[in-house]
Amino acid sequence: MTDSYISADGVQVRYRDSGGTGPAVLLLHGIGGSLELWSAQFIEANQGMRLIALDLPGHGLSDFGHHAFAPKTFAAFAWRVADALGLGRIHLAGNSMGGAICVQMRAQQPARVQTMLLAAAASLGRDCPMPFRLMTLPVLGTLMSRAGPMAVTQQIQALFGSSFVVTDEVRKTIERNVMRPGAQAAFLATLRQMTDLGGQRASLVADSHKALASAAVPVLMLHGRQDRVIPFAHSERAHKLAPGGRLQLVDDCGHTPQLERPAVFNAALRALVAEA
């Protein structure tokens, strides 16, 4: 399957589109990620849906954009991409920061969102790894986020549970994302929009909780029990806020259930979309 590019706000964005006439599902990755993290969803069993995965600005092979992005600005941008692709009502699925973006997309255009699958979503609680907090400091953050083999190793250790076998393809994708000139500066700028020394910003958590409380659509929070980045307790608490909220905890799974436990994730996504 080949990838394509589309322009929104003068920013060239790479995307992958399974095509077809089924329900449209927009797939949004986490900070520092790219659309390859959704590769396990582009399979024959999911061909009843039209899956569209993006490289968000500053990520993967998309342009960097003109300013630092946070979940709300990413959400507004994602809607402009959806408009450029001619999408009407859609289903949303997001991992980590992508989950936080999904919540804000629904808050911005509620009539267009049919369901949300939030996989280890960010901005549902303040807890986050200490290195993320320290990266918010002016000098130390620049040193800690410097591109190199150590940054690649640290990202792999954070993203995946201990039993996940990291393939050469996955490793090469992460290396490309980390080593791309300008990528770590974009990562750091977005991280600082979302995080302070206390953890994920309290204002973003409050915004997400408020948006979930008004989300009168089916919402599934799917979270790995062995997640080292965001505690599954965030999803345990937050799913109760959404009127149609449900929780699915996944054993033997880290921060990327769509890649680590694809059969579980894909079945959950198909069932959720079928509700609408």
C-alpha positions as CSV (number, residue, x, y, z in Angstrom):
1,M,0.0,0.0,0.0
2,T,1.5,3.3,-1.0
3,D,1.3,6.5,1.0
4,S,0.1,9.9,-0.3
5,Y,0.4,13.5,0.6
6,I,-2.2,16.2,1.0
7,S,-1.9,19.9,1.9
8,A,-3.7,21.6,4.8
9,D,-2.9,25.2,5.9
10,G,0.1,25.0,3.6
11,V,1.5,22.0,5.4
12,Q,2.2,18.8,3.4
13,V,0.9,15.8,5.4
14,R,1.6,12.2,4.6
15,Y,-1.3,9.8,5.0
16,R,-2.2,6.2,4.3
17,D,-5.7,5.4,3.1
18,S,-7.1,1.9,2.8
19,G,-9.8,3.2,0.4
20,G,-13.3,1.7,0.1
21,T,-16.8,3.0,1.0
22,G,-17.0,1.7,4.5
23,P,-17.1,3.8,7.6
24,A,-14.2,6.3,7.8
25,V,-11.8,5.8,10.7
26,L,-9.1,8.4,11.4
27,L,-6.0,6.9,13.1
28,L,-3.8,9.3,15.1
29,H,-0.4,8.3,16.6
30,G,1.3,9.6,19.7
31,I,4.1,12.1,20.2
32,G,7.2,11.2,18.3
33,G,5.3,8.5,16.4
34,S,4.2,8.1,12.8
35,L,1.6,6.3,10.7
36,E,3.7,3.1,10.6
37,L,2.5,2.5,14.2
38,W,-0.9,1.7,12.6
39,S,0.5,-0.9,10.1
40,A,-1.2,-3.8,11.9
41,Q,-4.6,-2.2,11.3
42,F,-4.3,-2.2,7.5
43,I,-5.2,-5.8,7.1
44,E,-7.9,-7.8,5.2
45,A,-10.0,-8.3,8.3
46,N,-10.5,-4.6,8.6
47,Q,-11.4,-3.9,4.9
48,G,-15.0,-3.2,5.9
49,M,-13.8,0.1,7.2
50,R,-12.0,3.0,5.4
51,L,-8.9,3.5,7.5
52,I,-6.9,6.7,7.2
53,A,-3.7,7.2,9.2
54,L,-1.7,10.5,9.3
55,D,1.7,11.7,10.1
56,L,0.9,14.7,12.2
57,P,2.9,17.9,11.5
58,G,6.4,17.5,12.9
59,H,6.2,13.8,12.8
60,G,7.1,11.0,10.4
61,L,7.5,12.4,6.9
62,S,5.0,15.3,7.2
63,D,6.1,19.0,7.1
64,F,6.9,20.6,10.5
65,G,4.2,23.3,10.3
66,H,4.5,26.9,11.4
67,H,4.2,26.7,15.2
68,A,4.3,24.3,18.2
69,F,1.3,22.0,18.3
70,A,-0.7,20.9,21.3
71,P,-3.8,18.6,21.3
72,K,-6.3,21.4,20.5
73,T,-4.2,22.8,17.6
74,F,-3.5,19.3,16.3
75,A,-7.2,18.6,16.5
76,A,-8.2,21.7,14.5
77,F,-5.5,20.8,12.0
78,A,-6.8,17.2,11.7
79,W,-10.2,18.5,10.9
80,R,-8.8,20.5,8.1
81,V,-7.1,17.4,6.8
82,A,-10.5,15.5,7.1
83,D,-12.1,18.3,5.1
84,A,-9.4,18.2,2.4
85,L,-10.0,14.4,2.1
86,G,-13.8,15.0,1.8
87,L,-14.7,13.2,5.0
88,G,-18.0,13.9,6.7
89,R,-18.9,11.9,9.8
90,I,-16.0,9.8,11.1
91,H,-14.8,7.4,13.7
92,L,-11.7,8.4,15.7
93,A,-9.0,6.2,17.1
94,G,-5.9,7.6,18.8
95,N,-2.9,6.3,20.7
96,S,-1.3,8.3,23.5
97,M,-1.2,12.0,22.4
98,G,-3.4,10.8,19.5
99,G,-6.1,9.9,22.0
100,A,-5.9,13.4,23.5
101,I,-6.3,14.8,20.0
102,C,-9.4,12.6,19.4
103,V,-11.0,14.0,22.5
104,Q,-10.4,17.6,21.4
105,M,-11.6,16.8,17.8
106,R,-14.9,15.6,19.2
107,A,-15.2,18.7,21.4
108,Q,-14.6,21.0,18.4
109,Q,-17.0,19.3,16.0
110,P,-19.2,16.9,18.0
111,A,-21.8,16.3,15.2
112,R,-19.1,14.7,13.0
113,V,-17.7,12.1,15.5
114,Q,-19.5,8.8,15.7
115,T,-17.3,6.8,18.1
116,M,-13.9,7.2,19.8
117,L,-11.3,4.5,20.6
118,L,-8.7,5.9,23.0
119,A,-5.7,3.7,23.4
120,A,-3.5,4.7,26.3
121,A,-4.7,8.2,25.8
122,A,-2.7,11.2,27.1
123,S,-4.1,14.1,29.1
124,L,-6.4,12.0,31.2
125,G,-4.3,12.3,34.4
126,R,-1.1,14.1,35.5
127,D,1.3,11.2,35.9
128,C,4.0,10.8,33.3
129,P,7.6,9.6,33.2
130,M,10.2,11.8,35.0
131,P,12.3,12.2,31.9
132,F,9.3,13.9,30.2
133,R,9.0,16.3,33.1
134,L,12.8,17.1,33.1
135,M,12.7,17.8,29.4
136,T,10.5,20.8,30.1
137,L,13.5,22.5,31.6
138,P,15.3,24.9,29.2
139,V,18.8,23.5,28.9
140,L,18.4,20.1,30.3
141,G,15.5,19.3,28.0
142,T,17.5,20.1,24.9
143,L,20.3,17.8,26.1
144,M,18.0,15.0,27.0
145,S,16.1,15.1,23.7
146,R,19.2,15.1,21.5
147,A,18.9,12.7,18.6
148,G,21.1,9.6,18.7
149,P,21.1,5.9,19.4
150,M,20.3,6.4,23.1
151,A,17.1,8.3,22.1
152,V,16.1,5.4,19.9
153,T,16.7,2.8,22.6
154,Q,14.8,4.9,25.2
155,Q,11.8,5.3,22.9
156,I,11.6,1.6,22.2
157,Q,11.9,0.7,25.9
158,A,9.1,3.2,26.7
159,L,6.7,2.3,23.9
160,F,6.6,-1.5,24.1
161,G,6.0,-4.1,26.7
162,S,8.8,-6.5,27.6
163,S,7.3,-9.4,25.6
164,F,6.9,-7.5,22.4
165,V,9.4,-8.4,19.7
166,V,10.7,-5.3,18.0
167,T,11.1,-6.1,14.3
168,D,13.7,-4.5,12.1
169,E,10.9,-2.6,10.3
170,V,9.7,-1.1,13.6
171,R,13.2,-0.2,14.7
172,K,14.1,1.5,11.4
173,T,10.9,3.5,11.6
174,I,11.7,4.8,15.1
175,E,15.3,5.5,14.0
176,R,14.1,7.5,11.0
177,N,11.6,9.4,13.2
178,V,14.2,10.2,15.9
179,M,17.1,11.0,13.5
180,R,15.2,13.2,11.0
181,P,16.7,16.7,11.2
182,G,14.4,18.9,13.2
183,A,12.3,16.1,14.6
184,Q,13.6,16.2,18.1
185,A,13.1,20.0,18.3
186,A,9.5,19.5,17.2
187,F,9.1,16.7,19.7
188,L,10.4,18.9,22.5
189,A,8.2,21.9,21.5
190,T,5.0,19.7,21.6
191,L,6.1,18.0,24.8
192,R,6.4,21.4,26.5
193,Q,2.9,22.3,25.4
194,M,1.6,19.2,27.2
195,T,3.9,18.8,30.2
196,D,5.4,20.7,33.1
197,L,7.5,19.6,36.0
198,G,4.4,18.3,37.8
199,G,3.5,16.0,34.9
200,Q,0.9,16.3,32.2
201,R,-0.5,19.8,32.4
202,A,-3.4,20.2,34.8
203,S,-5.2,22.5,32.4
204,L,-5.1,19.9,29.6
205,V,-6.3,17.1,31.9
206,A,-9.2,19.4,33.0
207,D,-10.0,20.1,29.3
208,S,-10.0,16.4,28.5
209,H,-12.3,15.5,31.4
210,K,-14.7,18.3,30.5
211,A,-14.8,17.2,26.9
212,L,-15.4,13.5,27.8
213,A,-18.3,14.4,30.1
214,S,-20.1,15.8,27.1
215,A,-19.1,13.0,24.7
216,A,-22.5,11.4,24.1
217,V,-21.1,8.8,21.7
218,P,-19.7,5.3,22.3
219,V,-16.2,5.7,23.8
220,L,-13.8,2.8,24.4
221,M,-10.7,3.3,26.5
222,L,-8.3,0.5,25.7
223,H,-5.1,0.4,27.8
224,G,-2.2,-2.0,28.3
225,R,-1.6,-3.1,31.9
226,Q,2.2,-2.9,31.5
227,D,2.2,0.6,30.1
228,R,5.3,2.4,31.3
229,V,4.4,5.8,29.9
230,I,0.8,6.4,31.1
231,P,-0.7,4.4,34.0
232,F,-3.8,2.4,33.1
233,A,-5.4,4.0,36.1
234,H,-5.9,7.1,34.0
235,S,-8.2,5.3,31.7
236,E,-9.9,3.4,34.6
237,R,-10.9,6.7,36.1
238,A,-11.6,8.7,33.0
239,H,-13.9,6.2,31.2
240,K,-16.5,6.8,33.9
241,L,-16.8,10.5,32.9
242,A,-18.1,9.7,29.4
243,P,-21.8,8.9,29.2
244,G,-21.0,6.1,26.7
245,G,-17.6,5.2,28.2
246,R,-16.3,1.7,28.5
247,L,-12.9,0.3,29.6
248,Q,-10.9,-2.6,28.2
249,L,-7.6,-3.4,29.9
250,V,-5.1,-5.6,28.0
251,D,-2.7,-8.0,29.7
252,D,0.9,-8.4,28.5
253,C,0.7,-5.0,26.7
254,G,2.6,-1.8,26.9
255,H,1.9,1.7,25.5
256,T,1.0,0.7,21.9
257,P,-1.8,-1.9,22.0
258,Q,-2.6,-1.4,18.3
259,L,0.8,-2.8,17.5
260,E,1.5,-5.1,20.4
261,R,-1.9,-6.8,20.6
262,P,-3.3,-6.1,17.1
263,A,-5.9,-8.9,17.2
264,V,-7.4,-7.5,20.4
265,F,-7.3,-3.9,19.2
266,N,-8.7,-4.7,15.7
267,A,-11.6,-6.7,17.1
268,A,-12.4,-3.9,19.6
269,L,-12.3,-1.3,16.8
270,R,-14.6,-3.3,14.5
271,A,-17.1,-3.9,17.2
272,L,-17.1,-0.2,18.2
273,V,-17.6,1.0,14.6
274,A,-20.4,-1.5,14.1
275,E,-22.3,0.1,17.0
276,A,-22.8,3.2,14.9
